[in-house]
């Protein structure tokens, strides 16, 4: 095992920084994949964390070169992050679809709860404008507002 890796594994921050600089192209290429564009910063952070974990977990006796081991760990960490975000995105989409299929009874009830006095009626053109605004909220905010 190269000396720099031994020092990094022992916790030498300078050695870890040198390894990060040496493998920065790996970290960049793992985090800049096309499907990660919207979470690129988080993907880079995950790549660095996975690389650090690869340093700590590397075992020379397995006969695998560190570069290959680090590449697998980094891409695996970034892939796990993407799958985590994918589940979140899918839940948001299903929540949005569920809200769109619900009856508008809740919204009508909310509209009935609005206290309409003359000053408020003058400042708001109609209840429909309010309802349109409510429907344009992002799915999570919409649900919180309705609840």
SULJO-V673143 format. One record per residue. N is the residue number from 1. RES is the residue in one letter. PHI is phi in radians with two decimals (999 if undefined). Layout:
BEGIN
n->(N & N)
res->(RES & RES)
phi->(PHI & PHI)
END
This chain:
BEGIN
n->(1 & 2 & 3 & 4 & 5 & 6 & 7 & 8 & 9 & 10 & 11 & 12 & 13 & 14 & 15 & 16 & 17 & 18 & 19 & 20 & 21 & 22 & 23 & 24 & 25 & 26 & 27 & 28 & 29 & 30 & 31 & 32 & 33 & 34 & 35 & 36 & 37 & 38 & 39 & 40 & 41 & 42 & 43 & 44 & 45 & 46 & 47 & 48 & 49 & 50 & 51 & 52 & 53 & 54 & 55 & 56 & 57 & 58 & 59 & 60 & 61 & 62 & 63 & 64 & 65 & 66 & 67 & 68 & 69 & 70 & 71 & 72 & 73 & 74 & 75 & 76 & 77 & 78 & 79 & 80 & 81 & 82 & 83 & 84 & 85 & 86 & 87 & 88 & 89 & 90 & 91 & 92 & 93 & 94 & 95 & 96 & 97 & 98 & 99 & 100 & 101 & 102 & 103 & 104 & 105 & 106 & 107 & 108 & 109 & 110 & 111 & 112 & 113 & 114 & 115 & 116 & 117 & 118 & 119 & 120 & 121 & 122 & 123 & 124 & 125 & 126 & 127 & 128 & 129 & 130 & 131 & 132 & 133 & 134 & 135 & 136 & 137 & 138 & 139 & 140 & 141 & 142 & 143 & 144 & 145 & 146 & 147)
res->(X & X & X & X & X & X & X & X & X & X & X & X & X & X & X & X & X & X & X & X & X & X & X & X & X & X & X & X & X & X & X & X & X & X & X & X & X & X & X & X & X & X & X & X & X & X & X & X & X & X & X & X & X & X & X & X & X & X & X & X & X & X & X & X & X & X & X & X & X & X & X & X & X & X & X & X & X & X & X & X & X & X & X & X & X & X & X & X & X & X & X & X & X & X & X & X & X & X & X & X & X & X & X & X & X & X & X & X & X & X & X & X & X & X & X & X & X & X & X & X & X & X & X & X & X & X & X & X & X & X & X & X & X & X & X & X & X & X & X & X & X & X & X & X & X & X & X)
phi->(999 & -1.17 & -1.07 & -1.08 & -1.17 & -1.09 & -1.12 & -1.12 & -1.14 & -1.37 & 1.82 & -1.25 & -1.09 & -1.13 & -1.14 & -1.10 & -1.08 & -1.10 & -1.14 & -1.06 & -1.16 & -1.14 & -1.88 & -1.11 & -1.14 & -1.09 & -1.11 & -1.15 & -1.19 & -1.21 & -1.53 & -1.83 & -1.17 & -0.98 & -1.31 & -1.83 & -0.98 & -1.29 & -2.21 & -1.05 & -1.14 & -1.13 & -1.13 & -1.13 & -1.07 & -1.14 & -1.10 & -1.14 & -1.10 & -1.14 & -1.14 & -1.06 & -1.13 & -1.12 & -1.06 & -1.19 & -1.59 & -1.06 & -2.22 & -1.13 & -1.19 & -1.33 & 1.40 & -1.79 & -1.17 & -1.04 & -1.04 & -1.19 & -1.11 & -1.11 & -1.07 & -1.10 & -1.10 & -1.15 & -1.14 & -1.15 & -1.11 & -1.18 & -1.12 & -1.09 & -1.06 & -1.06 & -1.12 & -1.09 & -1.14 & -1.07 & -1.09 & -1.09 & -1.10 & -1.14 & -1.14 & -1.14 & -1.15 & -1.18 & -1.14 & -1.12 & -1.14 & -1.14 & -1.17 & -1.23 & -1.58 & -1.16 & -1.19 & -1.51 & -1.05 & -1.09 & -1.20 & -1.11 & -1.08 & -1.09 & -1.04 & -1.23 & -1.34 & -1.15 & -1.43 & -1.86 & -1.82 & -1.10 & -1.14 & -1.18 & -1.10 & -1.22 & -1.44 & -1.99 & -1.16 & -2.94 & -1.16 & -1.11 & -1.10 & -1.14 & -1.11 & -1.09 & -1.09 & -1.09 & -1.19 & -1.51 & -1.14 & -1.03 & -0.93 & -1.18 & -1.14 & -1.04 & -1.10 & -1.08 & -1.07 & -1.16 & -1.14)
END
